Amino acid sequence: MTSKILASVLLASGLLALTQGGAQARIVCDGNFQIVHGQPVGTPYCREMNLAHVARTYGWHVTDEAIRYSESTKAQVCRAIGYDNRVQDICAPYQPYGGDGRFHF
């Protein structure tokens, strides 16, 4: 009986340590860039989070997770707001002619 209690206490303290360590390793984004050791690094994760943020400024009811995990939602949002310079990089694949902003005849 005591060994089961001791094992439960050790397991709980280990899980608590993992949870606290994970909170410190949170990804911090500044627009399209992840801050790594104080330096901005362009990452797909931060570009997706920024796309969701920009979409919400246009009135879209879209979550970060919807953009991250649904390619069709990302494509829909990009077709609607991909002209915005804050999201042109991530939306280029969903724009006609690669999203270069020029008209082609």
C-alpha positions as CSV (number, residue, x, y, z in Angstrom):
1,M,0.0,0.0,0.0
2,T,2.8,2.5,0.9
3,S,4.6,1.8,-2.3
4,K,1.5,2.7,-4.3
5,I,1.2,6.0,-2.4
6,L,4.9,6.7,-2.9
7,A,4.7,5.9,-6.6
8,S,1.6,8.2,-6.9
9,V,3.5,11.1,-5.2
10,L,6.5,10.7,-7.4
11,L,4.4,10.6,-10.5
12,A,2.5,13.7,-9.5
13,S,5.6,15.6,-8.7
14,G,7.1,14.6,-12.0
15,L,4.1,15.7,-13.9
16,L,4.1,19.0,-12.0
17,A,7.7,19.6,-13.0
18,L,7.0,18.8,-16.6
19,T,4.0,21.2,-16.6
20,Q,6.1,24.0,-15.1
21,G,8.9,23.4,-17.5
22,G,6.5,23.5,-20.5
23,A,5.2,26.9,-19.4
24,Q,8.6,28.4,-19.6
25,A,9.2,27.1,-23.2
26,R,6.1,29.0,-24.6
27,I,6.6,30.3,-28.1
28,V,6.6,34.1,-28.2
29,C,5.6,35.7,-31.6
30,D,6.0,39.3,-32.7
31,G,3.9,39.4,-35.9
32,N,5.3,36.9,-38.3
33,F,8.4,36.3,-36.3
34,Q,9.2,34.1,-33.3
35,I,11.5,35.6,-30.8
36,V,14.4,33.2,-30.2
37,H,17.1,34.3,-27.7
38,G,16.0,37.9,-28.3
39,Q,16.2,37.7,-32.1
40,P,13.3,37.6,-34.5
41,V,13.1,34.4,-36.6
42,G,10.4,33.9,-39.3
43,T,8.5,30.7,-38.6
44,P,5.4,29.1,-40.1
45,Y,3.8,28.9,-36.6
46,C,4.0,32.7,-36.0
47,R,2.9,33.5,-39.6
48,E,-0.2,31.3,-39.0
49,M,-0.9,33.0,-35.6
50,N,-0.5,36.4,-37.3
51,L,-2.9,35.4,-40.1
52,A,-5.5,34.5,-37.5
53,H,-5.0,37.8,-35.7
54,V,-5.2,39.9,-38.9
55,A,-8.3,38.0,-40.0
56,R,-10.0,38.8,-36.7
57,T,-9.2,42.5,-37.2
58,Y,-11.3,42.2,-40.4
59,G,-14.2,40.7,-38.5
60,W,-13.6,37.0,-39.2
61,H,-14.5,34.7,-36.4
62,V,-11.5,32.4,-36.7
63,T,-9.3,30.8,-34.1
64,D,-5.6,30.3,-34.2
65,E,-6.2,26.5,-34.2
66,A,-8.6,26.8,-37.2
67,I,-5.8,28.5,-39.2
68,R,-3.1,26.1,-38.0
69,Y,-4.9,22.9,-38.5
70,S,-7.3,23.5,-41.4
71,E,-5.8,24.1,-44.8
72,S,-9.2,25.0,-46.3
73,T,-9.8,27.7,-43.6
74,K,-6.4,29.1,-44.2
75,A,-7.0,29.2,-48.0
76,Q,-10.4,30.9,-47.5
77,V,-9.0,33.6,-45.2
78,C,-6.1,34.2,-47.6
79,R,-8.3,34.5,-50.6
80,A,-10.3,37.2,-48.7
81,I,-7.5,39.2,-47.0
82,G,-4.3,38.0,-48.7
83,Y,-3.7,41.5,-50.2
84,D,-2.9,42.8,-46.7
85,N,0.9,43.3,-46.5
86,R,0.9,41.7,-43.0
87,V,0.0,38.3,-44.4
88,Q,1.2,38.4,-48.0
89,D,4.0,35.9,-47.3
90,I,1.8,33.2,-45.9
91,C,-1.0,33.9,-48.3
92,A,1.1,34.0,-51.5
93,P,0.3,30.3,-52.4
94,Y,-3.4,31.0,-52.3
95,Q,-3.3,34.2,-54.5
96,P,-3.6,34.3,-58.3
97,Y,-0.1,34.5,-59.8
98,G,1.6,33.8,-56.5
99,G,0.2,36.9,-54.8
100,D,2.8,39.3,-56.3
101,G,0.1,42.1,-56.3
102,R,0.4,42.8,-60.0
103,F,-2.2,42.4,-62.7
104,H,-1.4,39.9,-65.4
105,F,-3.0,40.0,-68.8
